[in-house]
Amino acid sequence: MCGIVGVVSQTPVNQLLYDALLLLQHRGQDAAGIATNHSSMFSMYKANGLVRDVFRTRNMRSLQGNTGIGH
């Protein structure tokens, strides 16, 4: 992946990060990941593949918080 995105918000950031990663991905992409922070606890999920294939509903639900980064 060729980009990194960060979001700080008053609302949960998992969907915003996912949408941003879809816009950043390119055809040769081989992996994607998101890390979020909620109450001083970090959650992270990463895997090989395209963004739409890496993140499933169960993965997105585990990424809680109003601050996060994606790659």
N, C-alpha and C positions, 0 to 999 in steps of 0.2 A: 504494500500500500504506500502511496506517495504523500499522505497527509496525516496531520494530527489536528484534532479539534478539541477545544475545551469550552465548557459551559458552566456559568454560575447563575443560578436563578432562584426565585422565590418558590418555584414549583418543581416537581420531579423532572430530572434531566434525561432519563433513559431513552425516551422516544426522540427527543431532540438530537441526542448523540447518534442514534441509529439513523435518523433521516440525514444528518450531516455526512455520515460515513457512506451512505448510498450515493450522495452527490460527489464524494471524493474518490470513490473506487474507480479503478481502471480495469481493462480486460485482463491484464497479467497478474492481477491480485492473487496472493496466495494465503493471506491470513488477515484476521481482524480481531479487535479486542476493545472492551469498554471497562473502565474502572470508575466507580462512584464512591462518594463519601456521605455517610449519614450518621450523625451523632458520634463523630470520631471513630467510626467503624468503616473500613473499606470493603467493598465488594468488587469482584473482578471476574470477567469471563472472556476467554479468548479461544480461538480455534482456527484451523486451516480452512480456507474456502472463501467464497463470496459472502458479502455481508448478509444477504437474504438467506443464505444457507447456514451461516454460523449462528445467528441469533434466533432462537425459538421463543415462544411465549414464556415458557418456564424460565429460560435464561434472563429474559427481560424483567420478569417479576422479581428476580433476585437482586437486580441492580437498583437498589433504593438509594435515594439521596438527592440533594439539590445542587451538588457540585460533582463534576466528572470530566473525564477525558476519554477520547476514543482514538484508535489508530487503525 
